Amino acid sequence: MITVFYDGKCGLCRREIAHYIRIAPQAIFEWVDITVTPESFTTLGHAVNDGLKALHVRDTAGTMHVGVAGFITIWQQLPRWRMLAWLVGLPIISPVAQRLYSAFAAWRFKKLGYGTCEL
């Protein structure tokens, strides 16, 4: 089973995961909202904030894929998305996509107010 760890408090993330849930074949994915069940992520040795900063996907071999690599892992299992997985996985495109995703993820993390201290 492929486990997808996502931020359920992020509206964009929630909508995108809901779309994948609707189109995914049965019994391939386990979808884990780490804002509801953080222990399923932290027991693997990861900090909740890391999971809130970027998508994390654990494949069937137990390897964790973060960011774009996580999306590629999901897309490889979705019939109409496999070509996108292949394209984004190309050596020239993948690093650029990861940089863009990392910049977006950092902006989203800050916009949602994560990592800030409220007194």
N, C-alpha and C positions, 0 to 999 in steps of 0.2 A: 504494500500500500504506500502511496505517495502522500506525505503529510504537508499541507500548506498552512503556514503560520502567517496570519495577517492581522492588521489593525482594524478591528471592527468599529472603532470610533471615527474613523476617517470615512466620510461619505463617498468619496471617489473609490476608495479601496473596497468598501462594502458593496457598491454597485458592480464593480468589476468582478469581484469574487462571486456575487450572486449570478452574474451572467455565466461564468465558468461552471458553476454548480448546475445551472439549467441545461447546459450543452454537454457536460462531461458524461462519458459512459459510467455506468454504475460500478461500484466496488473498486475503483481505481484510486480515488482520492479520499483523504480525511481532511476536512476543513476545520482549522482551529483558530478561533478568534482569541488572540492572546490577551485582549482586554477583559475577556470573560474567564478564561482558564489559563492564566499565565504559567501555572505550575507545569503544564504539559510542555512548555518551552524551556523553562528554567531548569527542570530536571535533566535536560540534555546538556546543561552547562552553559547556557546562554542567558544574558541579561535581558530583562523585559525591554529596556530602552533600545537595545540593538534590534529587537523584533519590531519595535515601533518605528524605527528609522528606515527599515527596508524589508521587503518581502523575503521570507525564508521558506525554502522548500526542501524537505528531506526526502530523498529518493528511496527506492526499495532496498538499496544496498546500505542505507544509513548515511550517505553523503549529504551534507547540507549545501544547498545552492542559494546564494544570496543575490538579491537585485535582479538584474537582467537574466542571469543564469537560472534563477528561480522561475522566471516567466518562461524561459525556453523549456525548462523541464515540464511545466504545465502544458505549454503549447504542443509539445511533441506527442502528447496523449490525446489531443483534440483533432479530429479528422480535418476540419477546415482551417486549422491553425498550423498544421505541420510545416507548410511552406514558409510561414513567417518565422517559425522556430529555426528552420534551416538558414533563411536569409539573415536573421539577426545574429545567428551563431557564426557567420563567416568571419574569418580573422580580421578583415578590414573594418567590418561594421560593428562587431561585438564590443571592442574597446570604446568606440565612440558612443554607442548606445548605453554602455555602463556609465560613462562620464555624465551623459545627459540625465540618466535615471538618478545617479547619485546627487546631482545638483537639484533635481526636482524633489527627491526624497528629503534632502536637508531643508529645503524651503518649506515643504509640507510639514515636517517635524516641528519647525520653528513656528509656523503659522497656527498649528494646533495647540501651541503652548506647552509642548512637551519639553522636559529638560529645564524648565524654569522653576524658580522657587517663589512661592507665594506666601507672604507673611500676613 
